Amino acid sequence: MTKIIFWIGLLGSALFFSCKTQKPQPADTSDSGTIHISVDETFKPIIDEQIRVFESSWPKAKIIAHYKSEADCWKDLLNDSIRMVIVTKRLTEGEGKYYADSLGFYPQSGLLAYDAVTLLLNRQVKDSVFTREEVAQMLQGTSSYPYKPVFDGVTATSTVRYAVDSILKGGKLNTKDITAARTSSDVVKYISQNPGYIGFVGVSWIGNPEDTAQVNMLKKVRMAWLPCDSCSDSSYTKPWQEEILTRRYPFTRGVYYVLKENHHGLGNSMVNFMKGDRGQLIFRRGYLVPALRFFIMRETKLKLVKPLKQIK
């Protein structure tokens, strides 16, 4: 009898420790469940559309996006509730090791599309053609132009970081003359109402010719002309898709994802969707340039003809 009690107790202990050490199963699958992601506010129009189409294809899936500054998105990688971030900066090897030590596994990362930082001016102003040096001078407060920069915040945003790293080459930003709007949309609205300012926003907020709100806003603001980076002559260009694709427009940048998912759940499915044909086409229709699919852009002319008379 004593032996029976001993073996029952031993079996119960084994089952207890087995259940205690068993890892919790993920609540989401590749086509169902709910996950939260953090997204650079610059890409709100395009990511909203990506999520809308993704969820329409998988009705049991729910992607909840939190739009923040880029710095806050990076902080969210260590937040247990955030599965993925979408930013404008590539994950470096050192950062990958840091997050691997913190998370217990190496996060996935990759390029999705190409974006452009667009300079906006009020329609009433005459000057809209600038050199790189003139743009840098406006950011440093030494320009002869009367325009004061407007950003989606003075610190921590991807647009501000791009201005410091890529336009000023690490130089100091003159924050005294910079106006901080709350969002990219507010930047566009502010420029439409104030002729004495120049706005810095992602092209997806103003460049989509199929978005009626953006088309109407372009009646109040205009995109600045900047020097062509790879042209043989001294021509200027705007952030049209072809100019972003060929890098002729000078202020281009990548759109990257960083995913912390070690099972095939909704995060992986969302990434595969954005990297696939439909997701890449959504980037293209949102006026960004797909990084993983090549969609040929052609000019076409349609000729209207009278229909043939039906023969009875």
Contacts in CASP RR format, 6 or more apart in sequence:
PFRMAT RR
TARGET T0000
AUTHOR 0000-0000-0000
METHOD contacts of the structure
MODEL  1
MTKIIFWIGLLGSALFFSCKTQKPQPADTSDSGTIHISVDETFKPIIDEQ
IRVFESSWPKAKIIAHYKSEADCWKDLLNDSIRMVIVTKRLTEGEGKYYA
DSLGFYPQSGLLAYDAVTLLLNRQVKDSVFTREEVAQMLQGTSSYPYKPV
FDGVTATSTVRYAVDSILKGGKLNTKDITAARTSSDVVKYISQNPGYIGF
VGVSWIGNPEDTAQVNMLKKVRMAWLPCDSCSDSSYTKPWQEEILTRRYP
FTRGVYYVLKENHHGLGNSMVNFMKGDRGQLIFRRGYLVPALRFFIMRET
KLKLVKPLKQIK
26 263 0 8 1.000
26 265 0 8 1.000
27 33 0 8 1.000
27 34 0 8 1.000
28 34 0 8 1.000
28 35 0 8 1.000
28 61 0 8 1.000
28 265 0 8 1.000
28 266 0 8 1.000
28 267 0 8 1.000
29 264 0 8 1.000
29 265 0 8 1.000
29 266 0 8 1.000
30 264 0 8 1.000
30 265 0 8 1.000
30 266 0 8 1.000
30 268 0 8 1.000
30 269 0 8 1.000
31 58 0 8 1.000
31 60 0 8 1.000
31 61 0 8 1.000
31 266 0 8 1.000
31 269 0 8 1.000
32 58 0 8 1.000
32 60 0 8 1.000
32 61 0 8 1.000
32 266 0 8 1.000
33 60 0 8 1.000
33 61 0 8 1.000
33 62 0 8 1.000
33 266 0 8 1.000
34 61 0 8 1.000
34 62 0 8 1.000
34 63 0 8 1.000
34 64 0 8 1.000
34 266 0 8 1.000
35 62 0 8 1.000
35 63 0 8 1.000
35 64 0 8 1.000
35 83 0 8 1.000
35 84 0 8 1.000
35 265 0 8 1.000
35 266 0 8 1.000
35 267 0 8 1.000
35 270 0 8 1.000
36 64 0 8 1.000
36 65 0 8 1.000
36 66 0 8 1.000
36 81 0 8 1.000
36 82 0 8 1.000
36 83 0 8 1.000
37 63 0 8 1.000
37 64 0 8 1.000
37 65 0 8 1.000
37 66 0 8 1.000
37 82 0 8 1.000
37 83 0 8 1.000
37 84 0 8 1.000
37 85 0 8 1.000
37 86 0 8 1.000
37 267 0 8 1.000
37 270 0 8 1.000
38 65 0 8 1.000
38 66 0 8 1.000
38 67 0 8 1.000
38 68 0 8 1.000
38 72 0 8 1.000
38 73 0 8 1.000
38 76 0 8 1.000
38 79 0 8 1.000
38 82 0 8 1.000
38 84 0 8 1.000
38 85 0 8 1.000
38 86 0 8 1.000
39 47 0 8 1.000
39 65 0 8 1.000
39 66 0 8 1.000
39 67 0 8 1.000
39 68 0 8 1.000
39 73 0 8 1.000
39 85 0 8 1.000
39 86 0 8 1.000
40 67 0 8 1.000
40 68 0 8 1.000
40 69 0 8 1.000
40 70 0 8 1.000
40 73 0 8 1.000
40 86 0 8 1.000
40 87 0 8 1.000
40 88 0 8 1.000
40 157 0 8 1.000
40 158 0 8 1.000
41 67 0 8 1.000
41 68 0 8 1.000
41 69 0 8 1.000
41 152 0 8 1.000
41 157 0 8 1.000
41 183 0 8 1.000
41 184 0 8 1.000
42 70 0 8 1.000
42 88 0 8 1.000
42 115 0 8 1.000
42 152 0 8 1.000
42 157 0 8 1.000
42 158 0 8 1.000
42 159 0 8 1.000
42 184 0 8 1.000
42 201 0 8 1.000
42 202 0 8 1.000
42 204 0 8 1.000
42 205 0 8 1.000
43 86 0 8 1.000
43 115 0 8 1.000
43 204 0 8 1.000
43 255 0 8 1.000
44 65 0 8 1.000
44 67 0 8 1.000
44 183 0 8 1.000
44 184 0 8 1.000
45 204 0 8 1.000
45 205 0 8 1.000
45 208 0 8 1.000
45 211 0 8 1.000
45 286 0 8 1.000
46 204 0 8 1.000
46 282 0 8 1.000
46 283 0 8 1.000
46 286 0 8 1.000
46 288 0 8 1.000
47 65 0 8 1.000
47 86 0 8 1.000
48 65 0 8 1.000
49 282 0 8 1.000
49 285 0 8 1.000
49 286 0 8 1.000
50 270 0 8 1.000
50 273 0 8 1.000
50 274 0 8 1.000
50 279 0 8 1.000
50 282 0 8 1.000
51 63 0 8 1.000
51 65 0 8 1.000
51 270 0 8 1.000
53 273 0 8 1.000
53 278 0 8 1.000
53 279 0 8 1.000
53 282 0 8 1.000
54 61 0 8 1.000
54 63 0 8 1.000
54 269 0 8 1.000
54 270 0 8 1.000
54 273 0 8 1.000
55 61 0 8 1.000
55 62 0 8 1.000
55 63 0 8 1.000
57 273 0 8 1.000
58 269 0 8 1.000
61 266 0 8 1.000
61 269 0 8 1.000
63 266 0 8 1.000
63 270 0 8 1.000
66 76 0 8 1.000
66 82 0 8 1.000
68 76 0 8 1.000
69 153 0 8 1.000
69 156 0 8 1.000
69 157 0 8 1.000
69 158 0 8 1.000
70 87 0 8 1.000
70 88 0 8 1.000
70 89 0 8 1.000
70 156 0 8 1.000
70 157 0 8 1.000
70 158 0 8 1.000
70 161 0 8 1.000
71 155 0 8 1.000
71 156 0 8 1.000
71 157 0 8 1.000
72 156 0 8 1.000
73 85 0 8 1.000
73 86 0 8 1.000
73 87 0 8 1.000
74 85 0 8 1.000
74 87 0 8 1.000
74 89 0 8 1.000
76 82 0 8 1.000
76 85 0 8 1.000
77 85 0 8 1.000
77 99 0 8 1.000
77 103 0 8 1.000
77 107 0 8 1.000
77 258 0 8 1.000
77 260 0 8 1.000
78 99 0 8 1.000
78 102 0 8 1.000
78 103 0 8 1.000
82 260 0 8 1.000
83 259 0 8 1.000
83 260 0 8 1.000
83 261 0 8 1.000
83 266 0 8 1.000
83 267 0 8 1.000
84 257 0 8 1.000
84 258 0 8 1.000
84 259 0 8 1.000
84 260 0 8 1.000
84 261 0 8 1.000
84 267 0 8 1.000
84 270 0 8 1.000
84 271 0 8 1.000
85 257 0 8 1.000
85 258 0 8 1.000
86 112 0 8 1.000
86 255 0 8 1.000
86 256 0 8 1.000
86 257 0 8 1.000
86 258 0 8 1.000
87 158 0 8 1.000
87 255 0 8 1.000
87 256 0 8 1.000
87 258 0 8 1.000
88 115 0 8 1.000
88 158 0 8 1.000
88 161 0 8 1.000
88 162 0 8 1.000
88 253 0 8 1.000
88 254 0 8 1.000
88 255 0 8 1.000
88 256 0 8 1.000
89 158 0 8 1.000
89 161 0 8 1.000
89 256 0 8 1.000
90 109 0 8 1.000
90 110 0 8 1.000
90 111 0 8 1.000
90 254 0 8 1.000
90 256 0 8 1.000
91 99 0 8 1.000
91 107 0 8 1.000
91 109 0 8 1.000
91 110 0 8 1.000
91 256 0 8 1.000
91 258 0 8 1.000
96 106 0 8 1.000
96 107 0 8 1.000
96 109 0 8 1.000
97 106 0 8 1.000
99 106 0 8 1.000
99 107 0 8 1.000
99 260 0 8 1.000
100 106 0 8 1.000
100 107 0 8 1.000
103 260 0 8 1.000
105 260 0 8 1.000
105 262 0 8 1.000
107 258 0 8 1.000
107 259 0 8 1.000
107 260 0 8 1.000
108 257 0 8 1.000
108 258 0 8 1.000
108 259 0 8 1.000
108 260 0 8 1.000
108 261 0 8 1.000
108 268 0 8 1.000
108 271 0 8 1.000
109 256 0 8 1.000
109 257 0 8 1.000
109 258 0 8 1.000
109 259 0 8 1.000
110 256 0 8 1.000
110 257 0 8 1.000
110 258 0 8 1.000
111 254 0 8 1.000
111 255 0 8 1.000
111 256 0 8 1.000
111 291 0 8 1.000
111 292 0 8 1.000
112 254 0 8 1.000
112 255 0 8 1.000
112 256 0 8 1.000
112 257 0 8 1.000
112 274 0 8 1.000
112 275 0 8 1.000
112 283 0 8 1.000
112 291 0 8 1.000
112 292 0 8 1.000
113 254 0 8 1.000
113 255 0 8 1.000
113 280 0 8 1.000
113 283 0 8 1.000
113 288 0 8 1.000
113 289 0 8 1.000
113 290 0 8 1.000
113 291 0 8 1.000
114 244 0 8 1.000
114 245 0 8 1.000
114 252 0 8 1.000
114 253 0 8 1.000
114 254 0 8 1.000
114 255 0 8 1.000
114 288 0 8 1.000
114 289 0 8 1.000
114 291 0 8 1.000
115 202 0 8 1.000
115 203 0 8 1.000
115 204 0 8 1.000
115 244 0 8 1.000
115 252 0 8 1.000
115 253 0 8 1.000
115 254 0 8 1.000
115 255 0 8 1.000
115 288 0 8 1.000
116 202 0 8 1.000
116 203 0 8 1.000
116 239 0 8 1.000
116 244 0 8 1.000
116 249 0 8 1.000
116 251 0 8 1.000
116 252 0 8 1.000
116 253 0 8 1.000
117 159 0 8 1.000
117 162 0 8 1.000
117 163 0 8 1.000
117 200 0 8 1.000
117 201 0 8 1.000
117 202 0 8 1.000
117 203 0 8 1.000
117 239 0 8 1.000
117 251 0 8 1.000
117 252 0 8 1.000
117 253 0 8 1.000
118 200 0 8 1.000
118 201 0 8 1.000
118 202 0 8 1.000
118 203 0 8 1.000
118 205 0 8 1.000
118 206 0 8 1.000
118 207 0 8 1.000
118 223 0 8 1.000
118 224 0 8 1.000
118 239 0 8 1.000
118 251 0 8 1.000
119 130 0 8 1.000
119 135 0 8 1.000
119 198 0 8 1.000
119 199 0 8 1.000
119 200 0 8 1.000
119 223 0 8 1.000
119 224 0 8 1.000
119 226 0 8 1.000
119 251 0 8 1.000
120 187 0 8 1.000
120 188 0 8 1.000
120 191 0 8 1.000
120 198 0 8 1.000
120 199 0 8 1.000
120 200 0 8 1.000
120 201 0 8 1.000
120 206 0 8 1.000
120 221 0 8 1.000
120 222 0 8 1.000
120 223 0 8 1.000
120 224 0 8 1.000
121 127 0 8 1.000
121 128 0 8 1.000
121 147 0 8 1.000
121 191 0 8 1.000
121 195 0 8 1.000
121 198 0 8 1.000
121 199 0 8 1.000
121 221 0 8 1.000
121 222 0 8 1.000
121 224 0 8 1.000
122 191 0 8 1.000
122 192 0 8 1.000
122 193 0 8 1.000
122 194 0 8 1.000
122 195 0 8 1.000
122 196 0 8 1.000
122 197 0 8 1.000
122 220 0 8 1.000
122 221 0 8 1.000
122 222 0 8 1.000
123 192 0 8 1.000
123 219 0 8 1.000
123 220 0 8 1.000
123 221 0 8 1.000
123 222 0 8 1.000
124 195 0 8 1.000
125 147 0 8 1.000
125 195 0 8 1.000
125 196 0 8 1.000
127 145 0 8 1.000
128 222 0 8 1.000
128 223 0 8 1.000
128 224 0 8 1.000
128 225 0 8 1.000
129 224 0 8 1.000
129 225 0 8 1.000
129 236 0 8 1.000
130 138 0 8 1.000
130 145 0 8 1.000
130 224 0 8 1.000
130 225 0 8 1.000
130 226 0 8 1.000
131 226 0 8 1.000
131 227 0 8 1.000
132 167 0 8 1.000
132 226 0 8 1.000
132 227 0 8 1.000
132 250 0 8 1.000
134 143 0 8 1.000
134 145 0 8 1.000
135 167 0 8 1.000
135 226 0 8 1.000
136 167 0 8 1.000
136 168 0 8 1.000
137 143 0 8 1.000
137 144 0 8 1.000
137 145 0 8 1.000
138 145 0 8 1.000
138 147 0 8 1.000
138 148 0 8 1.000
138 149 0 8 1.000
138 198 0 8 1.000
139 149 0 8 1.000
139 163 0 8 1.000
139 167 0 8 1.000
139 168 0 8 1.000
139 173 0 8 1.000
139 174 0 8 1.000
139 178 0 8 1.000
140 168 0 8 1.000
140 171 0 8 1.000
140 172 0 8 1.000
140 173 0 8 1.000
140 174 0 8 1.000
141 174 0 8 1.000
141 177 0 8 1.000
142 174 0 8 1.000
146 196 0 8 1.000
147 196 0 8 1.000
147 197 0 8 1.000
147 198 0 8 1.000
148 177 0 8 1.000
148 178 0 8 1.000
148 179 0 8 1.000
148 196 0 8 1.000
148 197 0 8 1.000
148 198 0 8 1.000
149 163 0 8 1.000
149 177 0 8 1.000
149 178 0 8 1.000
149 179 0 8 1.000
149 197 0 8 1.000
149 198 0 8 1.000
149 199 0 8 1.000
149 200 0 8 1.000
150 178 0 8 1.000
150 179 0 8 1.000
150 180 0 8 1.000
150 181 0 8 1.000
150 187 0 8 1.000
150 190 0 8 1.000
150 191 0 8 1.000
150 197 0 8 1.000
150 198 0 8 1.000
150 199 0 8 1.000
150 200 0 8 1.000
151 157 0 8 1.000
151 159 0 8 1.000
151 160 0 8 1.000
151 163 0 8 1.000
151 178 0 8 1.000
151 179 0 8 1.000
151 180 0 8 1.000
151 181 0 8 1.000
151 187 0 8 1.000
151 199 0 8 1.000
151 200 0 8 1.000
152 159 0 8 1.000
152 160 0 8 1.000
152 180 0 8 1.000
152 181 0 8 1.000
152 182 0 8 1.000
152 183 0 8 1.000
152 184 0 8 1.000
152 186 0 8 1.000
152 187 0 8 1.000
152 200 0 8 1.000
152 201 0 8 1.000
153 160 0 8 1.000
153 180 0 8 1.000
153 181 0 8 1.000
153 182 0 8 1.000
154 160 0 8 1.000
154 175 0 8 1.000
154 178 0 8 1.000
154 180 0 8 1.000
158 253 0 8 1.000
159 184 0 8 1.000
159 200 0 8 1.000
159 201 0 8 1.000
159 202 0 8 1.000
160 173 0 8 1.000
162 251 0 8 1.000
162 253 0 8 1.000
163 173 0 8 1.000
163 200 0 8 1.000
164 170 0 8 1.000
164 171 0 8 1.000
164 173 0 8 1.000
166 251 0 8 1.000
166 253 0 8 1.000
167 251 0 8 1.000
179 190 0 8 1.000
179 197 0 8 1.000
181 187 0 8 1.000
181 189 0 8 1.000
181 190 0 8 1.000
184 201 0 8 1.000
184 202 0 8 1.000
184 205 0 8 1.000
185 205 0 8 1.000
187 199 0 8 1.000
187 200 0 8 1.000
187 201 0 8 1.000
187 205 0 8 1.000
188 201 0 8 1.000
188 205 0 8 1.000
188 206 0 8 1.000
188 217 0 8 1.000
188 221 0 8 1.000
190 197 0 8 1.000
190 199 0 8 1.000
191 197 0 8 1.000
191 198 0 8 1.000
191 199 0 8 1.000
191 221 0 8 1.000
192 217 0 8 1.000
192 220 0 8 1.000
192 221 0 8 1.000
198 224 0 8 1.000
203 239 0 8 1.000
203 244 0 8 1.000
203 287 0 8 1.000
203 288 0 8 1.000
204 286 0 8 1.000
204 287 0 8 1.000
204 288 0 8 1.000
205 214 0 8 1.000
206 214 0 8 1.000
206 217 0 8 1.000
206 218 0 8 1.000
206 221 0 8 1.000
206 223 0 8 1.000
207 214 0 8 1.000
207 218 0 8 1.000
207 223 0 8 1.000
207 239 0 8 1.000
207 287 0 8 1.000
208 214 0 8 1.000
208 285 0 8 1.000
208 286 0 8 1.000
208 287 0 8 1.000
209 215 0 8 1.000
209 287 0 8 1.000
210 285 0 8 1.000
210 286 0 8 1.000
211 286 0 8 1.000
223 238 0 8 1.000
223 239 0 8 1.000
224 238 0 8 1.000
225 236 0 8 1.000
225 237 0 8 1.000
225 238 0 8 1.000
226 236 0 8 1.000
226 237 0 8 1.000
226 238 0 8 1.000
226 249 0 8 1.000
226 250 0 8 1.000
226 251 0 8 1.000
227 234 0 8 1.000
227 235 0 8 1.000
227 236 0 8 1.000
227 237 0 8 1.000
227 250 0 8 1.000
228 235 0 8 1.000
228 236 0 8 1.000
228 237 0 8 1.000
228 243 0 8 1.000
228 248 0 8 1.000
228 249 0 8 1.000
228 250 0 8 1.000
229 247 0 8 1.000
229 248 0 8 1.000
229 249 0 8 1.000
229 250 0 8 1.000
230 246 0 8 1.000
230 247 0 8 1.000
230 248 0 8 1.000
231 237 0 8 1.000
231 248 0 8 1.000
237 243 0 8 1.000
237 248 0 8 1.000
237 249 0 8 1.000
238 249 0 8 1.000
239 249 0 8 1.000
239 251 0 8 1.000
239 252 0 8 1.000
240 249 0 8 1.000
241 284 0 8 1.000
241 287 0 8 1.000
241 288 0 8 1.000
241 289 0 8 1.000
241 297 0 8 1.000
242 248 0 8 1.000
242 297 0 8 1.000
243 249 0 8 1.000
244 252 0 8 1.000
244 288 0 8 1.000
244 289 0 8 1.000
245 289 0 8 1.000
254 291 0 8 1.000
255 283 0 8 1.000
255 288 0 8 1.000
255 291 0 8 1.000
257 271 0 8 1.000
257 274 0 8 1.000
259 267 0 8 1.000
259 268 0 8 1.000
259 271 0 8 1.000
261 267 0 8 1.000
261 268 0 8 1.000
273 279 0 8 1.000
274 280 0 8 1.000
274 282 0 8 1.000
274 283 0 8 1.000
275 292 0 8 1.000
276 292 0 8 1.000
276 293 0 8 1.000
277 293 0 8 1.000
279 290 0 8 1.000
280 290 0 8 1.000
280 291 0 8 1.000
280 292 0 8 1.000
280 293 0 8 1.000
280 295 0 8 1.000
281 290 0 8 1.000
281 293 0 8 1.000
281 295 0 8 1.000
283 289 0 8 1.000
283 290 0 8 1.000
284 290 0 8 1.000
284 295 0 8 1.000
END
